[in-house]
Amino acid sequence: MNPTVIDGNLLKLLITNGTIALRNDHQRINELNVFPVPDGDTGSNMQSTMMSGVKAISGFEDESIDKVAKALSRGLLMGARGNSGVILSQLFSGFAKTFKELNTANPVQFVQGMSRGVKQAYSAVINPVEGTILTVAREAADKALEYAKEDSDLLDVLDVYIEEAYESLKRTPDLLPVLKEAGVVDSGGAGFIVIVEGMILALKGEILEDVKFNTVASVSREIESYENSTDFGYCTEFIVQLKEGKDFNKDKFVKRISRFGDSLVVVSDEEICKVHIHTKTPGDVLNFGQQYGNFATLKIENMTLQHSETLLHSHEEGHDCGHDHAEFKPSPMKKYGIITVVNGSGLREMFKEMGVNCVIDGGQTMNPSTEDFINAVEALHVEHVIIIPNNGNVLLSAQTAAKYMKDKSVTVLPAKTIAQGYASLTMFDSNQELQQNIVEMTELIKHVKTGEVTYAVRDTEYKGVKITKDEFIGIAEGEIVVSAPERKDTVTHLFDKLIDESSEIVTVMYGKTVKEEELEAVMLYLEEHYGDLEVETVEGNQEIYSYIIAVE
């Protein structure tokens, strides 16, 4: 297949094949991590983001390229996870704008779209860095634009594009010394190339099979098992005021909505349709429901966290989904609602005790999507929402959600670590005005030092620190400063690195694998060497990072 005309069906095929290519290869992209830590998640974030886009266009047949590209753009935006996912969503958002009101496009317009996407992605990042996915996408688009003509074949144009993309990727270590030292190329750029390679394979007639779920490109809905999982998803309920003048086929509605989850209850008459469903993708459910009319009421409850801020509770006789569905009476709107991202039962409980209204389960390797934040904000009946990301790779998704929700007061605190988020909450005062709270919380973040302990997944060297696979590595303020065979030695080295004369408080959050004897030895070291400090311990039960240290 070497087309000169690209319609909606072809775009759908290209995107789906590219997504499956990335899905099948995402673990390799994860391993292209500068830090030799077990939570490399660039590939996972990018493939999850792309799958959200694929789901958004899965039902389209014989539609214009404009309509398919718009739906793809929105799906990617809602599903964007991590910084790489947000940048990817922006690349395709700019791409989609090129096809406004077009039924089909030619290869020149296709590449112009990719170039426009680069410009939008650059503008979406506050401090864009060269040697990343941005550079690879920009240089490849520039080269393809030089080559493309209106009568060019798309396959030929993309061959030029991918050749330059590979060359650009090879140059990324020269632009980012940290990549050269780690002996890797940029993971985001590598992931993007895999997507384009999948698109090229589709043009060559090679339709990929999803090795994880045994599906092919024509099957575009991500299959997730609701059985034998500790993630119970969201109890989602809504009432739709049905559109006038259109017949509502309940049987057809039930058949279509049932693919999103289980525990489905649908009640309808001539004017309204009331739905209850347990789903892992409430945004998809609401998007589907809104096709039939306007929402009269809606509610989303996170069943995994056993936490909700309810907009609607309604009682269905004979229905029991494990929580109270007594008649709901609206309560007065509160001034503040706080959303944070945390992994670990102890950390979740700690943040709730500090006044957090909604905890999104996530963080390292579990970056929540833009839609996750939007759903959390929508579920809070408050004047002002404050989001505390607690992770640098979550920050951009949170900021994207805040920009999207223009009719709500949403502020994202620049907390990039659990330690920063924890400390910032000590300054929160529900009686203060929003701006004063944000200023004081942000100011404290600047004065918190963060330490983290995990283990190495490969041999490498980072800024003079020799690292051996399976040793424990200590990260201070985002830099690897120590690697040692014994975890206790790594932790005590971090104390010495982070604590100085101005330090007053040390908080040690320990994870699932830390034994009591080890913790006692660590506390004894603190007492013997820094006895004047106020020390607090938290049983965080977090994965991956056995210790998280906050020094104030």
C-alpha positions in Angstrom: 0.0 0.0 0.0 1.6 3.3 -1.1 -1.3 5.8 -1.0 -1.3 9.4 -2.0 -4.6 10.0 -0.2 -5.2 9.5 3.5 -8.7 9.1 4.7 -10.1 8.4 8.2 -10.0 4.6 7.8 -6.3 4.7 6.8 -5.4 7.0 9.7 -7.2 4.7 12.1 -5.2 1.7 10.8 -1.9 3.5 11.0 -2.5 4.7 14.5 -3.7 1.3 15.7 -0.8 -0.6 14.1 1.7 1.9 15.5 0.2 1.6 19.0 0.4 -2.2 18.9 4.0 -2.0 17.8 4.8 0.1 20.9 2.7 -2.1 23.1 4.7 -5.1 22.0 8.0 -3.3 22.6 7.2 -1.0 25.5 9.4 -3.0 28.0 12.5 -2.3 26.0 11.6 1.4 26.0 11.2 1.2 29.8 14.7 -0.2 30.1 16.2 2.9 28.3 16.2 4.7 31.6 19.1 7.0 32.6 18.8 5.8 36.2 19.3 2.0 36.7 16.2 1.9 38.9 13.3 -0.6 38.6 10.7 2.0 37.8 11.5 3.0 34.3 8.0 3.6 32.8 8.4 5.7 29.7 7.3 2.9 27.4 4.4 1.9 29.7 3.2 5.5 29.8 3.4 6.0 26.1 1.6 2.8 25.2 -1.1 3.5 27.7 -1.6 6.9 26.3 -1.7 5.6 22.7 -4.2 2.9 23.7 -6.5 5.6 25.0 -6.4 7.2 21.6 -7.1 3.9 19.9 -10.1 3.3 22.0 -11.4 6.8 21.2 -11.4 5.9 17.4 -12.3 2.2 17.6 -15.9 2.6 16.6 -15.2 4.9 13.6 -15.8 3.5 10.1 -15.7 5.6 6.9 -15.4 8.9 8.7 -13.4 11.9 7.6 -9.8 12.3 8.6 -10.8 15.4 10.5 -13.3 13.5 12.7 -10.9 10.6 13.3 -8.0 12.9 14.1 -10.1 15.0 16.5 -11.3 11.9 18.4 -7.7 10.6 18.5 -6.5 13.9 19.9 -9.1 13.9 22.7 -8.5 10.3 23.5 -4.8 10.9 23.9 -5.3 14.0 26.0 -7.6 12.1 28.4 -5.3 9.1 28.6 -2.0 10.9 28.8 0.3 9.4 31.5 3.6 10.8 32.6 5.6 13.5 30.9 6.2 11.3 27.8 2.5 10.6 27.4 1.5 14.3 27.7 4.1 15.3 25.1 2.9 12.5 22.9 -0.7 13.7 23.2 0.4 17.2 22.3 2.3 15.9 19.2 -1.0 14.4 17.9 -3.1 17.3 19.1 -1.2 19.7 16.8 -1.3 17.0 14.1 -5.1 16.8 14.3 -5.6 20.6 13.8 -4.0 20.4 10.4 -7.0 18.3 9.1 -9.8 20.7 10.2 -12.8 20.3 7.8 -10.9 17.9 5.6 -12.3 14.6 4.4 -8.9 13.4 3.2 -5.4 14.6 3.2 -2.3 14.2 1.0 1.2 13.2 2.3 2.3 16.8 2.4 -0.5 17.7 4.7 0.2 14.6 6.8 3.8 15.7 7.4 2.7 19.3 7.9 0.5 17.9 10.7 3.4 16.1 12.3 5.4 19.4 12.1 2.5 21.4 13.6 2.4 18.8 16.4 6.0 19.4 17.2 5.4 23.1 17.6 2.5 22.5 20.0 4.5 20.0 22.0 7.3 22.4 22.4 4.9 25.1 23.6 3.3 22.7 26.1 6.6 22.1 27.9 7.7 25.0 30.1 11.4 24.3 29.7 11.8 22.1 26.6 15.1 20.1 26.5 16.9 19.0 23.4 18.0 15.4 23.1 14.5 14.2 23.8 11.4 13.0 21.9 10.9 16.7 21.0 14.2 16.8 19.0 13.5 13.5 17.3 10.0 14.5 16.2 11.2 17.9 15.0 14.2 16.9 13.0 12.3 14.0 11.4 9.4 16.3 10.4 11.7 18.9 9.0 13.5 16.4 6.8 10.2 14.8 5.5 8.8 18.3 4.7 11.8 19.0 2.5 11.1 15.8 0.6 7.3 15.6 0.4 5.3 16.8 -2.6 1.6 16.7 -3.2 1.9 13.7 -5.5 4.3 11.9 -3.2 3.4 8.5 -1.8 2.9 8.4 2.0 5.1 5.3 2.4 8.0 7.0 0.6 7.6 10.2 2.8 7.5 8.1 6.0 10.6 6.2 4.9 12.4 9.6 4.8 10.9 10.5 8.1 11.9 7.4 9.9 15.5 7.4 8.5 16.0 10.9 9.9 14.3 10.0 13.2 16.8 7.2 13.7 19.7 9.5 13.0 18.3 12.1 15.4 17.9 9.4 18.1 21.5 8.4 17.7 22.5 12.0 18.3 20.5 12.4 21.5 23.4 11.4 23.8 25.5 14.2 22.3 22.8 16.7 23.3 22.1 15.2 26.8 25.4 14.2 28.5 23.4 12.2 31.1 22.3 9.9 28.3 25.9 9.4 27.1 27.1 8.6 30.6 24.3 6.0 31.1 25.0 4.5 27.7 21.4 4.9 26.4 19.5 7.0 23.9 16.4 9.0 24.8 13.6 6.6 25.7 10.7 8.9 24.6 12.3 9.4 21.2 12.8 5.6 20.9 9.2 5.0 21.8 8.0 7.5 19.2 10.1 5.8 16.5 8.4 2.5 17.3 5.0 4.0 16.7 6.1 5.4 13.3 7.6 2.0 12.4 4.3 0.4 13.2 2.6 2.9 10.9 5.0 2.1 8.1 4.5 -1.7 8.6 0.7 -1.1 8.1 1.4 0.6 4.8 3.4 -2.4 3.8 0.5 -4.7 4.6 1.9 -6.1 7.9 -0.9 -5.8 10.4 0.6 -6.5 13.9 -0.8 -8.8 16.6 -0.9 -7.6 20.1 1.2 -10.3 21.8 -0.1 -9.4 25.3 -3.8 -9.7 24.5 -3.7 -11.7 21.3 -5.5 -9.1 19.3 -4.7 -7.5 15.9 -4.9 -3.9 14.8 -8.5 -4.3 13.7 -9.4 -5.0 17.3 -8.8 -1.7 18.9 -10.3 -1.8 22.3 -7.8 -2.6 25.1 -8.9 -5.8 26.8 -8.6 -5.7 30.6 -9.7 -8.5 32.9 -12.0 -7.4 35.7 -11.5 -10.7 37.4 -8.8 -11.7 39.9 -7.6 -8.1 40.2 -7.0 -6.0 43.3 -8.0 -2.9 41.3 -11.8 -2.7 41.8 -12.2 0.4 39.6 -14.9 3.0 39.9 -18.5 2.8 40.8 -20.0 5.1 38.2 -23.6 6.3 38.2 -25.4 8.9 36.1 -28.8 10.0 34.8 -29.0 11.3 31.3 -31.9 13.5 30.1 -32.5 11.8 26.7 -32.4 13.9 23.6 -35.8 14.9 22.2 -37.0 13.5 19.0 -34.7 10.4 19.1 -35.8 6.9 19.8 -33.9 5.3 22.7 -33.1 1.6 22.2 -32.4 0.3 25.7 -31.2 -3.2 24.5 -28.7 -1.7 22.1 -27.6 0.8 24.8 -27.0 -2.0 27.3 -25.1 -4.1 24.8 -22.8 -1.2 23.9 -22.1 0.1 27.4 -21.6 -3.4 28.9 -18.1 -3.6 27.3 -16.9 -0.9 29.7 -17.3 -2.9 32.9 -19.7 -5.0 35.0 -22.3 -4.8 37.8 -24.4 -3.0 35.2 -27.9 -1.7 36.0 -29.9 0.4 33.5 -33.3 1.9 34.1 -35.0 4.1 31.6 -38.3 5.6 30.5 -39.2 8.0 27.6 -37.3 11.0 29.1 -34.3 9.7 31.2 -31.8 6.8 31.4 -30.2 5.9 34.7 -27.0 3.9 34.7 -24.9 2.1 37.4 -21.7 0.4 36.3 -18.4 -0.7 37.8 -15.6 0.3 35.4 -11.9 1.0 35.3 -12.4 3.7 32.7 -15.2 6.0 34.0 -14.3 8.7 31.4 -15.1 6.3 28.6 -18.4 5.5 30.2 -19.3 9.2 30.6 -18.3 10.0 27.1 -20.5 7.2 25.8 -23.4 8.2 28.0 -23.3 11.9 26.9 -23.9 10.8 23.3 -27.6 10.2 24.4 -28.2 13.5 26.1 -27.2 15.8 28.9 -26.3 14.7 32.4 -28.9 15.4 35.0 -26.7 13.9 37.7 -23.5 11.9 37.9 -21.2 10.3 40.5 -17.9 8.4 40.4 -16.6 6.5 43.5 -13.2 5.0 43.7 -13.8 1.5 45.1 -10.1 0.6 45.3 -9.3 3.4 47.7 -12.7 3.2 49.5 -12.8 7.0 49.2 -15.3 9.2 47.4 -16.7 12.7 47.3 -20.2 12.0 46.1 -22.3 14.1 43.7 -25.1 11.6 43.6 -26.2 8.5 45.6 -29.3 6.8 44.4 -31.0 3.6 45.6 -31.7 0.7 43.3 -33.9 -1.9 44.9 -32.2 -5.3 45.0 -28.9 -3.9 44.0 -25.8 -4.1 46.3 -22.4 -3.1 45.2 -20.7 -3.0 48.6 -21.4 0.6 49.7 -24.3 2.7 50.8 -26.8 3.9 48.2 -29.1 5.7 50.6 -30.8 8.8 49.3 -28.3 11.7 49.0 -28.9 15.2 50.1 -26.6 17.8 48.8 -24.2 19.2 51.4 -22.9 22.8 51.4 -19.9 23.4 49.1 -16.7 23.2 51.0 -13.9 25.8 50.4 -11.1 23.3 49.6 -10.5 19.9 48.2 -7.1 18.3 48.0 -6.1 15.6 45.5 -2.8 13.7 45.8 -1.0 10.8 44.1 0.4 8.1 46.4 1.3 4.4 46.4 1.4 2.5 49.6 -1.3 1.9 52.2 0.6 3.7 55.0 1.3 6.7 52.8 -2.3 6.9 51.7 -3.5 6.9 55.3 -0.9 9.5 56.3 -2.0 11.9 53.5 -5.7 11.4 54.4 -5.0 12.2 58.0 -3.3 15.4 56.8 -6.5 16.6 55.1 -6.3 15.1 51.6 -9.8 14.4 50.2 -8.9 12.2 47.3 -5.9 9.9 47.0 -5.2 8.6 43.5 -3.3 5.3 43.7 -0.1 5.8 41.7 3.3 7.3 41.5 6.4 5.5 40.2 5.4 3.0 37.5 1.8 3.9 38.0 1.4 7.3 36.6 -2.2 8.5 36.6 -3.7 9.8 33.4 -5.0 13.3 32.7 -8.5 11.8 32.8 -7.9 10.4 36.3 -7.2 13.9 37.6 -10.2 15.3 35.7 -12.5 12.6 37.3 -11.1 13.3 40.7 -11.7 17.0 40.4 -15.2 16.5 39.1 -16.0 14.4 42.1 -15.2 17.1 44.6 -17.9 19.5 45.6 -15.6 22.4 46.5 -14.7 26.0 45.6 -10.9 25.3 45.1 -9.1 22.2 44.2 -5.4 21.8 45.0 -3.5 18.9 43.3 -0.3 17.6 44.8 1.3 15.3 42.3 4.2 14.0 44.5 6.1 13.0 41.4 7.9 14.9 38.6 6.6 12.5 36.0 3.0 13.1 37.1 3.2 16.9 37.3 2.6 17.5 33.6 -0.5 15.3 33.5 -1.9 17.2 36.5 -1.2 20.6 34.9 -2.8 19.4 31.6 -6.0 18.4 33.5 -6.0 21.8 35.3 -5.8 23.7 32.0 -8.6 21.5 30.6 -11.0 22.3 33.4 -11.4 26.0 32.7 -14.6 26.4 34.7 -13.1 25.2 37.9 -10.5 26.6 40.3 -7.7 24.0 40.1 -4.2 24.7 41.3 -1.3 22.2 40.8 1.4 22.4 43.5 4.9 21.9 42.1 5.6 19.0 44.5 7.8 16.4 42.6 8.4 14.0 45.5 6.4 12.4 48.3 8.6 14.3 50.8 7.8 17.7 49.2 4.0 16.9 49.1 4.1 15.7 52.7 5.9 18.8 53.9 3.7 21.2 51.9 0.6 19.9 53.7 1.9 21.0 57.1 1.5 24.5 55.8 -2.1 24.1 54.5 -4.7 26.1 56.4 -8.3 25.6 55.4 -9.2 29.0 56.8 -6.7 30.9 54.6 -7.3 32.3 51.2 -6.2 30.2 48.2 -3.3 32.4 47.1 -1.8 32.6 50.6 -2.0 28.8 51.0 -0.3 28.2 47.6 2.5 30.7 48.4 3.3 29.2 51.8 3.0 25.6 50.6 5.2 26.3 47.5 7.8 28.1 49.6 8.1 25.2 52.0 8.6 22.8 49.0 11.7 24.8 48.1 13.3 24.0 51.5 12.6 20.3 51.7 15.3 17.8 50.7 14.3 14.4 49.4 16.2 11.1 49.7 15.1 7.8 48.2 16.5 4.3 48.4 15.9 1.6 45.8 17.9 -1.1 44.0 19.9 -1.1 40.7 18.7 -3.1 37.8 21.9 -3.0 35.8 25.7 -2.2 36.1 26.5 1.4 35.1 28.2 4.6 36.3 26.5 7.8 37.1 28.5 11.0 37.7 31.4 9.1 39.2 29.3 6.7 41.2 29.9 3.1 40.2 26.7 1.1 40.4 26.4 -2.7 40.5 23.3 -4.6 39.6 21.2 -5.5 42.7 23.0 -3.1 45.0 21.1 -0.5 46.9 21.3 3.0 45.5 20.6 6.3 47.3 19.2 9.2 45.4 19.5 12.7 47.0 17.6 15.6 45.4 17.2 13.7 42.1 20.9 12.6 41.9 22.4 9.1 42.6 25.0 9.7 45.3 25.7 6.2 46.6 25.6 2.5 45.7 26.2 -0.1 48.4 25.6 -3.8 49.0 23.9 -3.1 52.3 20.7 -1.0 52.4 21.4 0.4 55.9 24.7 1.8 54.6 22.9 3.4 51.7 20.3 5.0 54.0 22.9 6.4 56.5 24.9 7.8 53.6 21.8 9.7 52.5 21.4 11.1 56.0 24.9 12.4 55.9 24.3 13.9 52.5 21.0 15.6 53.2 21.3 16.8 56.8 23.1 20.0 57.6 23.3 22.6 60.3 20.0 24.2 59.3 18.0 20.9 59.4 15.4 20.5 62.1 13.0 17.7 61.1 13.7 14.3 59.5 10.8 12.1 58.4 11.6 8.5 57.4 8.9 6.7 55.4 9.8 3.0 55.1 8.4 0.5 52.6 7.1 -3.1 52.6 10.5 -4.8 52.5 12.1 -3.0 55.5 12.4 -5.3 58.6 12.1 -4.1 62.2 15.7 -4.8 63.1 16.9 -2.8 60.1 14.7 0.2 60.9 15.9 0.1 64.5 19.5 0.3 63.3 18.7 3.2 61.0 17.0 5.1 63.9 19.9 4.4 66.2 22.3 5.9 63.6 20.1 9.0 63.5 20.0 9.3 67.3 23.8 8.9 67.6 24.8 11.3 64.9 21.9 13.8 64.8 20.3 13.5 68.2 19.1 17.1 68.3 16.8 16.6 65.3 13.1 15.9 65.5 12.6 12.5 63.9 9.3 10.9 62.7 8.8 7.5 61.1 5.9 6.5 58.9 5.1 2.9 57.9 4.4 3.7 54.2 4.2 0.2 52.8 5.3 1.6 49.5 6.8 -0.5 46.7 10.1 0.0 44.9 11.5 2.7 47.1 12.2 1.1 50.5 13.0 4.4 52.1 11.7 7.9 51.4 13.4 10.6 53.5 12.2 14.2 54.0 14.6 16.7 55.6 13.3 20.1 56.6 
